[in-house]
Amino acid sequence: MNIQTYSRAPGNTNIGQLLHRVAPSTTLMTTTSSHSAMFAVEADEQDRVSQLLSSLSPPKVIAVVDSCTFVVCLDFYSHPPGSPGMSGRTEVGELVYQSKYQRNREAGLDLAERAKSLAAANPILQLATGVATVPGSSEGSGAGQLLDGVVEAISLDVGIPQIDLWRVQTTEKPQKNINHRDGDDPHQNQRDTMVAGRAEGSVLVVDDLMRHGSSIREASRALRERGATDVLALVLAKDLVGTGGYAFPKG
């Protein structure tokens, strides 16, 4: 099996390290550009990697976020550069857009079904003993309603309780307006903005759209402070910026 990685950070090796922990046979084949690399996995470890990267079709995206043991996304929000014959939003990206910004209920139900199927099938997400919603930047938003529905579906279908997680302070800037060229730090922008209810064991946090991973990182901090020993994350869509690295099966 070949694994194609994509990163905005030239020379990033985080995703290679993650793959190697999952499958020690992982070897770097070639670096195709400053943003992309190809890894190979031996045949006897391919099933394990396949479960992690694409337990369901289409292929899932694995991201690297500090303080989270494992982060998996249903898909990219937009097609990565170089995707043959593809441009604009992915199928999942379009569903997120329709549900979050157009308040399309059917799109939200579709996403909830995909998310709970992944939570039930992925061997790492199966370890979760509780599930929490990453709080949005404002109450009553389309994102909040979408995530509440997804988390409720996972809680009922997988049979794990919901853990309280809420925002106690607004961010200085909306995360989408963070600009590194202006000296902005997305992690500092989110720091100490969330608190959690009592947590224990492995908690699964669910977010709609991840850019730099700062919301998940802050959610992880809050949950660990309240007793979580492990934090896993399921994200509906991954934007093509931030988080150091992500991967998908190729060929």
HELIX and SHEET records of a PDB file:
HELIX    1   1 ASN A   14  VAL A   22  1                                   9    
HELIX    2   2 ALA A   43  GLU A   45  5                                   3    
HELIX    3   3 GLN A   46  SER A   54  1                                   9    
HELIX    4   4 GLU A   91  GLN A  102  1                                  12    
HELIX    5   5 ARG A  105  ALA A  121  1                                  17    
HELIX    6   6 LEU A  125  LEU A  127  5                                   3    
HELIX    7   7 GLY A  142  ILE A  154  1                                  13    
HELIX    8   8 SER A  155  GLY A  159  3                                   5    
HELIX    9   9 GLN A  175  ASN A  177  5                                   3    
HELIX   10  10 HIS A  180  ASP A  182  5                                   3    
HELIX   11  11 PRO A  186  GLN A  190  1                                   5    
HELIX   12  12 SER A  214  GLU A  225  1                                  12    
SHEET    1   A 9 THR A  27  SER A  33  0                                        
SHEET    2   A 9 SER A  36  ALA A  40 -1                                        
SHEET    3   A 9 ASN A   2  TYR A   6 -1                                        
SHEET    4   A 9 TYR A 246  LYS A 250 -1                                        
SHEET    5   A 9 VAL A  61  ALA A  63 -1                                        
SHEET    6   A 9 PHE A  70  PHE A  76 -1                                        
SHEET    7   A 9 ALA A 228  LYS A 238  1                                        
SHEET    8   A 9 GLY A 201  MET A 210  1                                        
SHEET    9   A 9 GLY A 130  THR A 133  1                                        
SHEET    1   B 2 LEU A 165  ARG A 167  0                                        
SHEET    2   B 2 MET A 194  ALA A 196 -1                                        
END                                                                             
